Amino acid sequence: MSGPDLVSVPSVTRVRRRRGWSRKRVIVAVFVIVVVLAATVFGLTEGRALWHQYQDRPTADSHPAEQGQLNNLQPVANPADNRNGRGTAPEPSSIPATALLQVPYTVQAPGNNWKEFENACEEDAIFMYHLYLDGDKRTDVPVPEATDAIRALEKWQVVNWGAEKDLTMDRTGQLAKAYYGYNYRVFPATKESIEQELAAGRPVIIPVMTHSLENHNYGAQTVYHEVLIKGYTDAGVVTNDGGIWQGKNWFYSWKIVFQAIDAQTPKLNQGRLALVLTK
């Protein structure tokens, strides 16, 4: 073998060593990959859960009322239990500082059937109001009963009005009158007027846009919605909000109430209005 050939052999060997991976570098690379994969898994599971927990956190303006808070509110008698000769309850002589009416609750999509009942907030509010006016003392409505009642209200609209659409306060009152035979009254929504109706034992239905309620249990898209108010304090109202399954005894501040009412005005062309039903 000649001289030049003997020189070329170690040269090739050195090149191969530089291009190859040492055992140490392989171990480091594997470690980095494992860390990246672990971080990704955390981000998709625990990290996401923590983010949703942060997003869904209650605030002073929007949160579920605790039982202790509800116990401090003044109970208001149901007019169905104390009617005078005209079939109505007497008006209160004064407006109490707090009030709470016992109105049975059901989410607007009983059994979590949102595909069928995605737009059933008006029917749900009317149905809960109907149970209250009948003197129903239950806290929650069984799923089969609520399903049948809300479905029947939806079907009535399709048969008699041609479709089930978003309803203004006046149209919601018309539905309650046509289906149940109730009288209805639409009035300007103010803190004082809402308190007056509740103090007299009349729940109040208000029109809102969901995102303006600042309740993170709602979905990504803001939609028109109706909420039944059943109590109040100086700080805000207690509701049966059928738009979420957690909506029983949900508290909204007065700021949130009027913010949400104002937000729906461009959609249905109605201002600060509210609705009550009577027999």
Phi, psi and omega in degrees: 000135185279172181301308181302325180294322179294329180286326186288335184294306178296333179297315179295319180300317180296322179295317180296323179293322179292325182279338183282166179259127175283163180299323180295318180293324177297316180297317179297318181297316178298319179299316180298317180298316180299317180297317180297316179296319180296318179296322179294314179299317178299318181296327181276345183241277184297318180298316178296318180298318179295322179295316179294323177298320177294316181296323184272008183298141176289155177233171179296334182269341185207108182195159175290133179286133178280157183300324178298322177293319180295324181295337180275354179272150183280120178294141177246132182293143175286130178305334179297338181269350188209066182265142176271190185298338180270002178080015179232158178280147178293148178288145180290148180285337178210162181264117180291163181293330178221163177202150176211125177258146180268098182244124178301149184243141163212141172293154183290344177243079182303140182069018180063030181270070184288334180299320181275324190246028183300329184250024189263026184294320180296315180297320180295315180297318179296318181296314177299320178297318179301314179299318179298313181294338175275001178082020181292127184258006181290155176274316182233150179260131178301147184303312181299320180294314180295320179301311182296318184292313181292321178297320180294321177295320177297315182297321180301317180296318180296318182290318187262332181246357176089345182190164174252108185238172170300136185246137171290174177299317180295318181291324175298318176298321178297321178296316179297323180289315182291322186273314184255346182084019182276152168279154178220158179215125175260133185218159177297130182273112172228166177302317183291318183291322177294316178298320181297317179294317180293321179297333178273003177088022181245113173301158183236131176257131180236152176264138183215171163252135192300314184296333180287351174282349181054039177251109189284002174283346177283162183284190187287335185255132177280136183223162176292145187204157174235135184239138177264122178266131183234003179193168180207157167227181176293337183271335184174203186235156173253132187235162157256095182264097185287359182283349178220150182291342178271011193282355178291128179061036178277133182263134172233135177292162177299325178300316179294318181305307185283331174298316182288323176296315181298327184293334182274349184303315180297334184279314183248004175058038174231144185270217181282086181237158176216170187224138170232153178241147176218156176278000000 
